[in-house]
Amino acid sequence: MTTQATKTPYKAENVANYLIFLASQENQEKEREGITNLKLQKMLYFAQAYYLAKLGKPLFVEKLEAWDYGAVVPDVYKKFKNHKNKPIIFEEDKSTLVEEDKEVLKKVWDTFGGYSASRLVDIVHAHAPWKEASVSGNKVISRKAIKDYYAPLLNK
């Protein structure tokens, strides 16, 4: 029997499902805000950065690309693009992540979830991995660039 910890890397959509659920649970005593596709893309970027820099492994298999508004996982973007700039809300957790990974993602959410989508875009634009990929021919933000940039920041 394999242990649950061997499930990483996940599909990015699975991770996105959990991030959407987390955003949907925020402010339950008030109106739930959910998460826009734009903000979701940045949260996926920071979650992947955390896993690469701090845990030494990717969280999800898909590549991140440098688009005009920051880092994007194209398949996840396409899945939720019909929401346009409206929030995505999930009533239940549609992910199949193990508890340990959910706990890590909750920490990433606690760090970045309070920022607006536009502020997260500004942060991504200021960091070297997006800058370098945005001027490259293929626009892919390499895992190595992410790890090399964030590891010194997260491992102080």
N, C-alpha and C positions, 0 to 999 in steps of 0.2 A: 504494500500500500504506500502510495506517495504521500508526502506531507503537503499540507496546504501551502506552505511557504514557497513551494516550487512553481507556483502559478505565474509569478512574474517572469517575463514581461506579459502584461495583459494586452488586450486590444484597447486602443484609446477610447473607443465608444463605451466600454465597460467602466473605465475611469471617469469619463464624462458623466455617465449615469449617476455615479456616486456624488460627484461635485454638484450636479443639478439637485440631487436629493438634499445635500447639505445646505445649499442656498435656499431651498424650499422650506427648510426647517427653521431658518433664521427668523427671528422676530415673530414667532408663532402667536404670541399674545397680541401682536398687531397684524396688519395685513402682510401676508407673505410676499416677498419681493421676487423670489426666483433669481434667475441669472440669464443675462442676454448671451447670445452666441459669441459676441465680441469678447465679453468678459470670460466666458467659458474657455475660449481659446488661450487667453493669457494665463488662466489658472492651470490649464494643462501644461503650458510651457514651464511655469514655476514648479509644478509637481514633478515634471520630468527632470528639471534642473536639480531639485532636491535629491531625487533618487540617484542621479548620476554623480553628483558632487559629494553627497554625504554617505550614501550606501554603496556606491561603486557599481551600480547596475541600472539598466533602464527600467522605468515603470511600465512603459508601453512600447509596442513594436514599431508603430508607424513613425515616419519622419516628420519633423517640424519644418515648416517653410517660412521664409521671411517675406511676408506680404506687407502692403502699405501700412496697415494698421497693426503691425507687430507679428508675432509668431502665430502660426496656424497649423492645425492638423487637418489637411484638406478633406479627408473622409468624414470627420466629425463635423466640420463646417457645412459640408453638403447635406448631411443628415438633418441639421437643425436650421438651415438657411431659410426655410419657409416661415420661421418665427420672426425674421427680419430683426428689428431692434426691440421687439417685445420680449418680456421675460419668459423663460422656460420654467415650468413648475412641475415637479413630480410629487404625487401624494405618497408614494412608497419608494423604497430603495430598490431600483431595478438592476443594481450591480451584482456581480458575483465575486467581489473582492473578499479576501480573508480579513479577519478582524485587525490583524497587525497592520495591514496596509491601510485600512480605514482610519486607524488611529494616526498614522503618519499623514494621511491626506487631511485629516481634521486639523493637524498642526499647520499645514500649509494654508488651509482655509483661514485659520485663525490669524495668520500672518498677513495674507493678501486679500482675503474676502471682503474686508471693510473698505477697500479702495474702489473707486468708480472704474468703469471700463476704460474711460479716457485717461485716467491717471496710470492705470496698468500699461496702457499703450505707451505713454511717455516713459515709464520705467524701462520697458523692454527696448524701446528705441535708444535709450541712453547706454545700454549695455553692449559690449563688444560682439557677442555671438550673433545678435540680430544685425548689427551694423555691418559686420564682415559678410554675412550671407546675403544681405540686401544688395550689395554691390557685386556679388559673384554671379557667374552666368547661370547656375542652376538653382539658386535661391534656397537650397537646403541648409538648415542650421545643423551643423554636424554635432554629434554627441560629444566628440572630443573637445570641440570649442566650448560647449556648454560646461562640461566637466572641468576643463582647464580654467575657465573664468570663475565659476562659482565655488569650486573646492576651497580655494584660499579664503574666501569670504565666509564660508560655512564651517570651516574647520579651525577657526582661531582658538 
